[in-house]
Amino acid sequence: MRENQIWKIYGTEFLEMTKTLLGSAGLADRIGDRNLRICVKPNLVSPTPADFGATTHPEIAAGIIEYLQENGFDHILMAEGSWVGDRTSDAYEYCGYREISEKYGVPFIDTKKRKSHPADCCGMELNVTDVVDEFDFLINVPVLKGHCQTKMTCALKNLKGLLPDSEKRRFHKMGLHDPIAHLSGGIHQDFIVIDHICGDPEIEDGGNPLVKNCIMAAADPVLADSYACYLLGIKPGDVAYVTEAGKLGIGSTDLSHAQIVTITGPDGTYRISRPEDDRDESPIGEQHRVLDVSYAVDEVESCSACYGNLVPALLRLKEEGLLERLQDRIAIGQGQQGRTGKLGVGKCTRNFDFCVMGCPPDEEKIYRELRSYIEN
């Protein structure tokens, strides 16, 4: 597989599809040395089932591990840390990763339980967990999905799971995009397997999955994210961290020179096309549900978990005809600390007259308390 290629396979037998994809893309040759320590990094943002469009399908992780073991690679681990407010251990259990770990004898490292250290990330110092020193080759396994704050998330942003929670919070204070762009300069992605089976095109915590039944492989995280933008109907230039990573030399945003290699048969036959000529995929198109409720929010440096729980709660209120009755904007985010006002969500707004407490408060609590606020 060349740097300008993105390989794809379609179907519903996800484990076998993964193994076929990796074999066709030549992953074993790319790794080479059988003594290298390999890390498989899925997306387990929360204890949410993969078919909700939020987390990496366990069949993909299992397929990667089977492929590696069958090709003589025995030094394998999995590592991930859920978003702030959720426990990785819950996602590990609920999303099927305990079974994978036990079946294949591959340890799973909860990065929330590891110490961290500063790392030079293309001139920006960021704190990363010590697990990054425990592998030589990183296989990043993100879900292609939308994001309520950055519009999309795929390869580049998925590395946040290798950060301590304190650094995840700091990313939001820094505006998210700049540190995300720099992060891959300090943690190199050697190979990317993209879960494009049914990612939610709007919200990173899922709930509105869009079935595509596709798995992709790439070597360039910036090109992968640029193509992800195309599939979501947005331009790479609309996602600042993608273009910034390109400027930093982490990869290329130039889709005009990209090749889409689609596996068409069980024997590994394939066809090559350009993104604009790829007939198996059409852009999803911009989604508007998040925009439909964002007018009600005064957001300043909010963490993804807090904002991600607020949005579906507001969508429920909108469907019930209650949101239009709300006369006060909802303050949320670390930038609201120390401020006062009428209505807030999250402990950062605890000085407001009415606050839905929590760090973060869950969707049900936000929905229930905002509904009571509106009705009373």
C-alpha positions as CSV (number, residue, x, y, z in Angstrom):
1,M,0.0,0.0,0.0
2,R,1.4,3.4,-1.0
3,E,1.1,6.6,1.0
4,N,-1.5,8.1,-1.4
5,Q,-3.8,5.0,-1.3
6,I,-6.9,4.3,0.8
7,W,-8.0,0.6,0.6
8,K,-11.6,-0.3,1.1
9,I,-13.7,-3.4,1.4
10,Y,-17.5,-3.9,1.7
11,G,-19.6,-6.6,3.3
12,T,-21.0,-7.8,6.6
13,E,-18.5,-10.4,7.7
14,F,-16.4,-7.8,9.5
15,L,-13.7,-10.1,11.0
16,E,-12.9,-11.8,7.7
17,M,-13.2,-8.6,5.8
18,T,-10.6,-7.1,8.1
19,K,-8.1,-9.9,7.5
20,T,-8.7,-9.8,3.7
21,L,-8.1,-6.0,3.7
22,L,-4.9,-6.2,5.7
23,G,-3.6,-9.0,3.6
24,S,-4.3,-7.1,0.4
25,A,-2.8,-3.9,1.7
26,G,0.4,-5.7,2.8
27,L,0.4,-4.9,6.5
28,A,2.7,-7.8,7.4
29,D,5.4,-6.5,4.9
30,R,4.9,-3.0,6.2
31,I,5.7,-4.0,9.8
32,G,8.5,-6.4,8.8
33,D,10.3,-7.3,12.0
34,R,8.3,-9.9,13.9
35,N,9.8,-8.8,17.2
36,L,8.3,-5.3,17.1
37,R,5.8,-4.4,19.8
38,I,2.5,-3.6,18.1
39,C,-0.4,-1.5,19.6
40,V,-4.0,-1.8,18.4
41,K,-5.7,1.5,19.4
42,P,-9.6,1.3,19.0
43,N,-12.1,4.0,19.7
44,L,-14.0,3.3,23.0
45,V,-15.2,6.8,23.7
46,S,-17.9,5.5,26.0
47,P,-19.7,2.2,26.9
48,T,-21.8,2.4,23.8
49,P,-22.4,-0.5,21.4
50,A,-20.6,-0.3,18.1
51,D,-23.9,-0.5,16.2
52,F,-24.9,2.8,17.7
53,G,-22.2,4.4,15.6
54,A,-19.8,5.5,18.4
55,T,-17.2,2.8,19.1
56,T,-14.9,0.5,17.0
57,H,-16.5,-2.8,16.1
58,P,-14.8,-5.6,18.2
59,E,-14.8,-7.8,15.1
60,I,-12.3,-5.4,13.5
61,A,-10.0,-5.5,16.4
62,A,-10.3,-9.3,16.5
63,G,-9.6,-9.5,12.7
64,I,-6.4,-7.3,13.2
65,I,-5.1,-9.5,16.0
66,E,-5.9,-12.8,14.1
67,Y,-4.1,-11.5,11.0
68,L,-1.1,-10.4,13.1
69,Q,-0.8,-13.7,15.0
70,E,-1.2,-15.7,11.8
71,N,1.7,-13.8,10.3
72,G,4.0,-14.4,13.2
73,F,3.5,-11.2,15.3
74,D,3.2,-12.2,18.9
75,H,4.0,-8.9,20.8
76,I,0.6,-7.2,20.6
77,L,-1.3,-5.0,23.0
78,M,-4.5,-2.9,22.9
79,A,-4.7,0.5,24.5
80,E,-7.4,3.1,25.0
81,G,-8.8,5.7,27.4
82,S,-12.5,6.7,27.2
83,W,-13.5,10.4,27.2
84,V,-13.6,12.5,30.3
85,G,-16.5,11.4,32.5
86,D,-16.6,7.7,31.5
87,R,-14.6,4.8,32.7
88,T,-12.6,2.8,30.1
89,S,-13.2,-0.3,32.1
90,D,-17.0,0.0,31.4
91,A,-16.4,0.3,27.6
92,Y,-13.9,-2.5,27.7
93,E,-16.5,-4.8,29.2
94,Y,-19.6,-3.6,27.4
95,C,-18.1,-3.3,23.9
96,G,-16.7,-6.8,23.8
97,Y,-13.0,-6.1,24.4
98,R,-12.6,-8.3,27.5
99,E,-13.6,-11.3,25.3
100,I,-11.0,-10.3,22.7
101,S,-8.2,-9.8,25.3
102,E,-8.9,-13.2,26.9
103,K,-9.5,-15.1,23.6
104,Y,-6.3,-14.0,21.9
105,G,-4.1,-13.5,25.0
106,V,-3.6,-9.8,24.2
107,P,-3.4,-7.4,27.1
108,F,-5.6,-4.3,27.2
109,I,-4.1,-1.2,28.8
110,D,-6.4,1.4,30.2
111,T,-4.5,4.6,29.6
112,K,-6.4,6.4,32.3
113,K,-4.5,4.3,34.8
114,R,-1.1,5.2,33.4
115,K,1.2,8.0,34.3
116,S,2.1,10.6,31.7
117,H,5.1,12.6,30.5
118,P,5.7,15.6,28.2
119,A,6.4,14.9,24.5
120,D,7.6,17.1,21.7
121,C,4.8,17.2,19.1
122,C,6.0,19.2,16.2
123,G,7.2,22.0,18.4
124,M,4.3,21.8,20.9
125,E,4.7,20.1,24.2
126,L,1.9,17.8,25.0
127,N,1.5,15.3,27.9
128,V,1.0,11.7,26.7
129,T,0.6,8.5,28.7
130,D,3.5,6.3,29.3
131,V,2.0,3.5,27.2
132,V,3.4,5.2,24.1
133,D,6.8,4.0,25.1
134,E,5.5,0.4,25.3
135,F,5.1,-0.2,21.5
136,D,7.0,0.3,18.3
137,F,4.2,0.1,15.7
138,L,0.8,1.8,16.1
139,I,-2.3,0.5,14.4
140,N,-4.9,3.2,14.9
141,V,-8.5,1.9,14.6
142,P,-10.9,5.0,14.6
143,V,-14.5,5.2,13.7
144,L,-15.4,7.6,10.9
145,K,-18.1,9.8,12.4
146,G,-19.2,13.3,13.0
147,H,-18.3,15.4,16.0
148,C,-20.5,18.1,17.6
149,Q,-17.5,20.5,18.1
150,T,-15.0,19.7,15.3
151,K,-17.5,18.4,12.7
152,M,-15.7,15.1,12.2
153,T,-13.4,12.7,13.9
154,C,-11.3,9.9,12.5
155,A,-7.6,9.1,12.5
156,L,-6.0,12.3,13.9
157,K,-8.4,12.9,16.7
158,N,-8.6,9.3,17.8
159,L,-5.1,9.6,19.3
160,K,-6.6,11.6,22.2
161,G,-7.3,8.2,23.8
162,L,-3.6,8.0,24.5
163,L,-3.7,11.1,26.7
164,P,-4.4,11.6,30.4
165,D,-7.8,13.2,31.2
166,S,-6.0,16.3,32.4
167,E,-4.5,16.8,28.9
168,K,-7.9,16.1,27.2
169,R,-9.4,18.9,29.2
170,R,-6.5,21.2,28.3
171,F,-7.0,20.4,24.6
172,H,-10.4,22.1,24.9
173,K,-8.9,25.2,26.6
174,M,-6.5,25.3,23.7
175,G,-9.3,25.2,21.1
176,L,-9.0,21.5,20.2
177,H,-7.8,21.9,16.6
178,D,-4.2,23.1,17.1
179,P,-3.2,20.4,19.7
180,I,-5.0,17.7,17.7
181,A,-3.0,18.6,14.7
182,H,0.3,18.5,16.6
183,L,-0.4,15.3,18.4
184,S,0.4,13.0,15.5
185,G,3.8,14.7,15.3
186,G,4.6,13.1,18.7
187,I,2.7,9.8,18.4
188,H,3.3,8.4,14.9
189,Q,0.5,6.4,13.3
190,D,2.1,3.6,11.4
191,F,-1.1,2.1,9.9
192,I,-4.8,3.1,10.1
193,V,-7.8,0.8,9.9
194,I,-11.0,2.8,9.7
195,D,-14.3,1.5,11.0
196,H,-16.8,2.9,8.4
197,I,-19.5,0.4,9.1
198,C,-22.1,2.6,10.7
199,G,-20.6,5.7,12.2
200,D,-22.9,8.4,13.4
201,P,-22.4,11.3,11.0
202,E,-23.3,13.9,13.6
203,I,-22.3,13.1,17.2
204,E,-19.2,11.2,18.4
205,D,-21.2,9.3,21.1
206,G,-23.5,7.7,18.5
207,G,-27.2,7.2,18.5
208,N,-27.9,8.0,14.8
209,P,-25.9,5.4,12.9
210,L,-25.6,5.5,9.1
211,V,-24.9,2.1,7.7
212,K,-22.1,1.8,5.1
213,N,-20.7,-1.7,5.9
214,C,-17.2,-0.6,4.9
215,I,-13.8,-1.0,6.4
216,M,-10.8,1.1,5.1
217,A,-7.0,1.0,5.5
218,A,-4.6,3.9,5.0
219,A,-1.0,4.9,5.8
220,D,-1.4,8.7,5.9
221,P,-3.7,9.9,8.7
222,V,-4.1,13.4,7.1
223,L,-5.2,11.9,3.8
224,A,-7.5,9.5,5.6
225,D,-9.1,12.4,7.5
226,S,-9.4,14.4,4.3
227,Y,-11.2,11.5,2.6
228,A,-13.4,11.2,5.8
229,C,-14.3,14.8,5.3
230,Y,-15.3,14.1,1.7
231,L,-17.5,11.2,2.8
232,L,-19.2,13.4,5.4
233,G,-19.8,16.1,2.8
234,I,-17.5,18.7,4.2
235,K,-14.2,20.2,3.0
236,P,-10.9,19.4,4.8
237,G,-10.5,23.2,5.1
238,D,-13.6,23.3,7.3
239,V,-11.8,21.1,9.9
240,A,-8.9,23.2,11.0
241,Y,-6.9,20.4,12.6
242,V,-6.8,18.5,9.3
243,T,-5.3,21.4,7.3
244,E,-3.0,22.3,10.1
245,A,-1.6,18.7,10.3
246,G,-1.0,19.0,6.6
247,K,1.0,22.2,7.1
248,L,3.0,20.5,9.8
249,G,4.1,17.8,7.3
250,I,2.2,15.0,9.1
251,G,0.5,14.0,5.9
252,S,-1.3,15.3,2.8
253,T,-4.7,16.9,2.3
254,D,-4.5,16.6,-1.5
255,L,-7.2,14.2,-2.5
256,S,-6.6,15.0,-6.2
257,H,-3.6,12.6,-6.1
258,A,-5.3,10.0,-3.9
259,Q,-6.1,6.5,-5.1
260,I,-9.2,4.6,-3.7
261,V,-8.5,0.9,-4.0
262,T,-11.7,-1.1,-3.6
263,I,-11.4,-4.9,-3.1
264,T,-14.0,-6.4,-5.3
265,G,-13.6,-10.2,-4.9
266,P,-12.8,-12.8,-2.3
267,D,-9.5,-13.5,-4.1
268,G,-8.3,-10.0,-3.4
269,T,-9.1,-8.5,-6.9
270,Y,-9.6,-4.8,-6.8
271,R,-10.2,-1.7,-8.8
272,I,-8.6,1.7,-8.5
273,S,-10.5,5.0,-8.7
274,R,-10.3,8.6,-7.7
275,P,-12.4,9.9,-4.8
276,E,-14.8,11.7,-7.1
277,D,-15.2,8.6,-9.3
278,D,-15.8,6.2,-6.5
279,R,-19.2,4.9,-7.3
280,D,-19.6,2.8,-4.2
281,E,-19.6,5.9,-2.1
282,S,-21.4,9.2,-2.3
283,P,-20.9,12.0,0.2
284,I,-23.2,11.7,3.2
285,G,-24.1,15.4,3.0
286,E,-24.0,17.9,5.8
287,Q,-26.2,17.0,8.8
288,H,-28.2,19.7,10.5
289,R,-29.5,18.2,13.8
290,V,-26.6,19.6,15.8
291,L,-27.0,23.0,14.1
292,D,-30.7,22.9,14.8
293,V,-30.1,23.1,18.6
294,S,-26.8,24.9,18.8
295,Y,-28.5,28.3,18.9
296,A,-29.7,27.5,22.4
297,V,-26.1,27.0,23.7
298,D,-23.4,29.4,24.9
299,E,-20.4,27.2,24.7
300,V,-16.9,28.2,25.8
301,E,-14.2,25.5,25.9
302,S,-16.5,22.7,26.8
303,C,-15.2,19.1,27.0
304,S,-16.5,16.7,24.3
305,A,-18.3,14.5,26.9
306,C,-20.3,17.4,28.4
307,Y,-21.3,18.9,25.1
308,G,-21.8,15.5,23.6
309,N,-24.4,14.7,26.3
310,L,-26.1,18.0,26.0
311,V,-26.8,17.8,22.3
312,P,-29.0,14.6,22.3
313,A,-30.8,16.0,25.4
314,L,-31.6,19.1,23.4
315,L,-32.7,17.1,20.4
316,R,-35.2,15.2,22.6
317,L,-36.5,18.5,23.9
318,K,-36.8,19.9,20.4
319,E,-38.8,16.8,19.2
320,E,-41.2,17.4,22.1
321,G,-41.7,21.0,21.2
322,L,-40.1,22.2,24.5
323,L,-36.9,23.7,23.3
324,E,-38.6,26.6,21.5
325,R,-40.0,27.6,24.9
326,L,-36.6,28.0,26.4
327,Q,-35.8,31.7,26.8
328,D,-32.4,31.5,28.4
329,R,-29.2,30.2,26.5
330,I,-27.5,27.3,28.2
331,A,-23.9,28.1,29.3
332,I,-21.5,25.2,29.1
333,G,-17.7,24.8,29.2
334,Q,-14.5,25.4,31.2
335,G,-14.6,29.0,30.0
336,Q,-17.7,29.6,32.1
337,Q,-15.9,28.9,35.4
338,G,-16.2,31.8,37.8
339,R,-19.0,33.3,35.8
340,T,-22.6,33.8,36.9
341,G,-25.8,33.7,34.9
342,K,-29.2,32.1,34.7
343,L,-28.8,28.6,33.2
344,G,-25.8,26.3,32.9
345,V,-24.8,22.6,32.4
346,G,-21.9,21.0,34.1
347,K,-20.0,21.8,37.3
348,C,-18.1,24.6,35.5
349,T,-21.4,26.6,35.7
350,R,-22.1,25.8,39.4
351,N,-22.3,29.6,40.1
352,F,-25.3,30.0,37.8
353,D,-28.8,30.4,39.2
354,F,-29.8,27.0,37.8
355,C,-27.1,24.4,37.1
356,V,-27.3,20.8,35.9
357,M,-24.4,19.5,38.0
358,G,-22.0,16.8,36.9
359,C,-18.6,16.4,35.2
360,P,-20.1,15.6,32.9
361,P,-23.8,15.2,33.7
362,D,-25.3,12.3,31.7
363,E,-27.8,12.8,28.9
364,E,-30.8,11.6,30.9
365,K,-30.0,14.0,33.8
366,I,-29.6,17.0,31.5
367,Y,-32.8,16.1,29.6
368,R,-34.8,15.6,32.9
369,E,-33.6,18.8,34.6
370,L,-33.8,21.1,31.6
371,R,-37.3,19.8,30.9
372,S,-38.3,20.6,34.5
373,Y,-36.6,24.1,34.1
374,I,-38.6,24.8,30.9
375,E,-41.9,23.6,32.3
376,N,-41.6,25.5,35.6
